[in-house]
Amino acid sequence: MSLIQEARARDGMLAGDAVRQPAVWSVTEQPWAWAVAALLLIMPLIANGFFLIEIFGTTLILGTIALSLMFLAGYGGMVSLMQLTVAGFAGYMVAVFGVSGNANISLGWPWWLATPMALVLAVLFGALGGALAVRTEGIYTIMITLAIGAAFYYFTNQNWAIFNGHTGINTVATPHILGIDWRMDIAFYYLILAVAALCYCAVLYLSRAPFGLALQGVRDNPRRMAALGFNVNAHRIAAYAFAALIAGLGGVLQVWNYRQISPGSVAVERCIDILIVAVVGGITRPVGPYIGAFIFVMLRTFALDFLVKVGLDGNRFRLLIGLGFLAIVFWSSDGVIGLYERWRKRGQLAEPRKPSGGHGHG
Amino acid sequence: MSRLIERHPIWSLVILLAIAILAWLILAVWPPGLEEAIGRKKVFLNAVFNGITLGGLYFLVASGFTLIFGLMRNVNLAHGSLYLFGGYIGYGISTATGSWILAFLAAFVLVAIVGVLLQVLVFRRMEGQDLRQTMVTIGLSIVFADLMLWAFGGDFYQVQTPAWLIGPIQLPLMTAMKSSGEAVFLQYPLGRLVIFCGSVVIGVAMWLALNRTRVGMIVRAGVDDRDILAATGVQIQLVFVLVFALGAGLAGIAGVVGGTFQSISPGEDTRFLLASLVVVIVGGMGSIPGAALGALIIGLAEQLGSVYIPTYAIVVTFLIMVLVLALRPQGLLARR
């Protein structure tokens, strides 16, 4: 059973096909979404460098990586825990093919050669991992992708020839185009924003394009789709490849942001963080991962101060994240978005709906 | 066994050949050419024994994991946390009382209680919802990991081996022949061997309990068809609680074993969760013999790999998983 089906079953939306339109909750349908978009565009005027990159930039990068998981899980019904691994792989490839402080490893290609190379390899990596994962379903997919992620982490930790062991690759060069250093705060922020917007729109577009519709058909009923002549596994692997491209873009931005990459950035905990981000935000709509990423980054940045102020140990940040995640999964399987939608629907209908009951059904 | 040979003659030949080569490598005196090519026999034998004993530890963790999944379809990704918790309990009890045996008992009982609480408070509320269970247990494992970090800090702890288990024992396996014609025998830590035997005993006891007793019959029936079993009047929820307690308790015991073999520290929970995932994927989800075979294969691959191809050791483990998935996606010993 896919996550999205669970979410719908809980919302009582499985009643008929009439309400089963693609749940695309797009920017255009929400008046205040334009305000958010405008706010993001003029952000450099309001926010200082710290907020611009550490909060909003990181949110958008993390959200883009989580978006690739959302695409797989929401439209394909495949929960993959290796999306951060794909992103990290792309980051490593940028460091290996491009210019970095480790001259004996990096090949020193210019950025316009190294970046596409990294993306192509990331797509290959994602498609290969996907080809392995689509042989299984549901919980097995989670396990296998988690195992792939873990294997990659341990491999980067042990391999010195390509990945430089646990020290990783440092001082990765960032591109200079038209005389602009694209790692300067404002320029980099707009770069991230542009990539994030591109990925967001691509996912939105694809969810309504024939491929996306077929993918959602495969999610809902693979046997019927196979009987109709669709190649189920090919669609799934293609979805993995597309998700890998998005994750790879996020990974490239990530490595430019930190200017370094090490096994710590592809650790298993990080892979699970991506799942948390996507689930907390809402895994049924493309905007969910960005909301989840914003919450996650805000918590990660300010939980320490907050906890100390309340009189607790500031190191309990992960406890806070874990408890918040638990609360979300317990009460709303489609995250913050789901909570908001339910609240809004209740306001519109002005009738007391059954409060998301039926936790124990089955 | 004979059916396996009938159905897959080539594969059984390959397996037999591999076992024969391994047996020869272990028993025979290595010719000088071989020693030059891959190193001394003592290193090899040590790696094999380490792999087998590590397999015993993996079996203890993975058997609880696979038992819980097999019967209840409960995906407990907090299983690694149970392992780590057992390790900390074992360390605490053994330093407080000085008794190693008591550490095992306490770890089994306390972790089993945690398991019962998990089953009653969490899993009973979301039966049949795989992905929600996964999410919730991932959340729980994060919470548990941080609580344990809070309580025990980031230090490494080692459970003290009792005095009668310390020291090497001489095994009747030759590692080399001296020029005088005198044989040199392998020395191996007694503690690891005893613990390995313990895990074999537990494994055999579990197999017997599952296949030869009434409770085991109920459990196996539950794996096949839960609803019919409930309809025959068996209190299935009680069986679930008992099996969950057993599976969690095994993870607790494994924690003490792991604390004795290696050490206990934050991060071990993920490591052992992943190890049990790989073991049950290779062996077949829900199958106890599968967990044993998978644990043996993964333990051997890890240890032999880390001796002979240290950089790629983890890749070998992973390749085995890929190979199994490609040839037999349901796992080596799964029934379906």
Contacts between the chains, C-beta under 8 A, distances in Angstrom:
chain1	res1	chain2	res2	distance
A	1	B	129	7.2
A	1	B	130	6.7
A	1	B	131	6.9
A	2	B	131	7.5
A	3	B	131	5.2
A	6	B	129	6.3
A	6	B	131	6.6
A	6	B	132	6.5
A	79	B	131	6.4
A	79	B	134	7.7
A	132	B	322	6.3
A	132	B	325	6.1
A	132	B	326	7.9
A	135	B	325	5.9
A	135	B	326	7.7
A	135	B	329	4.9
A	136	B	325	7.4
A	136	B	329	6.2
A	138	B	130	5.2
A	138	B	131	6.7
A	139	B	75	4.9
A	139	B	130	4.7
A	139	B	131	7.1
A	139	B	134	5.9
A	140	B	281	7.5
A	140	B	285	7.7
A	142	B	131	7.8
A	142	B	134	5.7
A	143	B	277	4.9
A	143	B	281	6.2
A	144	B	281	6.8
A	144	B	321	7.7
A	144	B	325	7.0
A	146	B	274	7.0
A	146	B	277	6.6
A	147	B	274	6.4
A	147	B	277	5.8
A	147	B	278	5.6
A	147	B	281	7.0
A	147	B	318	7.1
A	147	B	321	6.2
A	148	B	318	7.5
A	150	B	270	7.8
A	150	B	274	4.7
A	151	B	314	5.7
A	151	B	315	6.9
A	151	B	317	7.3
A	151	B	318	4.0
A	154	B	314	4.0
A	155	B	312	7.8
A	155	B	314	5.5
A	155	B	315	6.0
A	158	B	310	7.0
A	158	B	311	5.4
A	158	B	312	7.8
A	158	B	313	7.1
A	158	B	314	6.4
A	159	B	311	5.4
A	159	B	312	7.9
A	160	B	311	7.3
A	161	B	311	7.5
A	268	B	270	5.1
A	268	B	274	7.1
A	269	B	270	7.2
A	272	B	138	6.0
A	272	B	142	7.4
A	275	B	135	7.7
A	275	B	138	6.9
A	276	B	138	7.8
A	276	B	139	7.9
A	279	B	135	6.1
A	313	B	150	7.2
A	315	B	149	7.9
A	315	B	150	7.8
A	316	B	146	6.4
A	316	B	150	6.8
A	318	B	142	6.0
A	318	B	145	7.3
A	318	B	146	4.5
A	319	B	142	7.9
A	319	B	143	6.1
A	319	B	146	4.1
A	319	B	147	6.9
A	319	B	150	7.5
A	321	B	142	6.7
A	322	B	139	5.4
A	322	B	140	7.6
A	322	B	142	3.5
A	322	B	143	3.9
A	322	B	146	6.3
A	323	B	139	7.8
A	323	B	143	6.1
A	325	B	135	7.8
A	325	B	138	7.7
A	325	B	139	4.4
A	325	B	142	6.9
A	326	B	136	6.5
A	326	B	139	3.9
A	326	B	140	6.8
A	326	B	143	6.7
A	329	B	132	6.5
A	329	B	135	4.4
A	329	B	136	5.3
A	329	B	139	6.0
A	330	B	136	6.9
A	333	B	132	6.3
A	333	B	135	8.0
A	359	B	125	5.5
A	359	B	126	6.7
A	360	B	124	7.5
A	360	B	125	5.0
A	360	B	126	7.2
A	360	B	127	7.6
A	362	B	126	7.5
A	362	B	127	5.2
A	362	B	128	3.9
A	362	B	129	6.2
